[in-house]
């Protein structure tokens, strides 16, 4: 059986507990860049001056560690040096002083915060863009290049979450996730969980926040932004006293193409829930030409 020593994995000194991830300032055209902030509650298994995460095609603007024992206005330890290993797809943060040991059971907590820039690429990996020809008039904010319009979605399996946010991108390093996305008011944002609230963003944009996920690996995190519509049905079985909604999303004008999937999806949820507890299943049907 393979051991950690047999594999090239991240250092085991720091482990994630919870991610608070915000995606904003989507550049809908041009370089298709976006800005992000990720605040990760971490366990520090032994004192260290160095933290290594996975990241590729990401530029980290700044990073710091804060300790809850000092309160919200307490001092932050800012990274003094940020280096990248493109081959290993890693970013290493070095700090001017030692970060103390903080366990999961400690009365105090440690938070690693990174502000960064990424790209909505055309590689169908990470956070990427897909082009399509709309069959009805799209929302005004949908980006267009020639005859094509664009939607945006994620593909993180097996190791591409690191293209969308700096993270501990290994399957065994599980955590919970709070995700929020700033997007144009006339478009739709989807993620793993139900929409929690919608707030005001900058210049005709809104901020959609989603409910917290269960504990899971980074490759299971997902979101999408676009000019979407859906067809909906409900499970036959009740879960916590109610039927669950099951939806198939498409780009606008194509939702009827999701009917066959919808007819089967709610039955699949009921079938597998006998083995695996399921709280919500959202099907996302994407149309693209790359």
Number of C-alpha atoms within 10 A of each C-alpha: 3 6 6 10 7 8 8 8 13 19 13 13 15 23 22 19 18 20 23 16 19 20 22 20 18 18 15 20 13 8 10 17 16 18 21 23 21 22 19 25 23 21 21 22 15 14 14 16 13 19 22 21 21 26 27 22 16 22 18 22 13 16 23 19 21 21 20 14 11 11 10 10 8 11 13 16 17 18 20 13 13 18 12 19 12 12 7 13 17 21 22 17 21 20 20 12 14 13 19 14 16 19 17 16 8 10 9 13 18 23 22 20 22 22 18 20 19 24 21 25 19 15 12 17 21 27 26 20 25 21 19 17 16 17 10 10 8 20 15 11 15 17 18 17 10 6 9 14 19 22 23 21 22 23 22 20 17 14 17 22 28 25 26 28 32 27 22 26 26 18 14 10 18 19 20 20 24 18 25 24 24 22 25 24 17 16 19 15 24 21 23 20 22 15 16 12 11 14 10 12 17 12 8 11 17 21 21 24 23 21 16 18 18 14 13 15 20 27 20 13 19 19 18 21 21 27 24 24 17 21 17 16 16 18 17 13 16 11 15 8 7 11 13 21 13 21 24 24 23 22 24 17 16 18 17 14 14 19 16 10 14 22 14 10 21 21 16 13 22 19 12 11 14 9 8 10 11 13 12 14 18 17 15 19 18 16 14 15 9 9
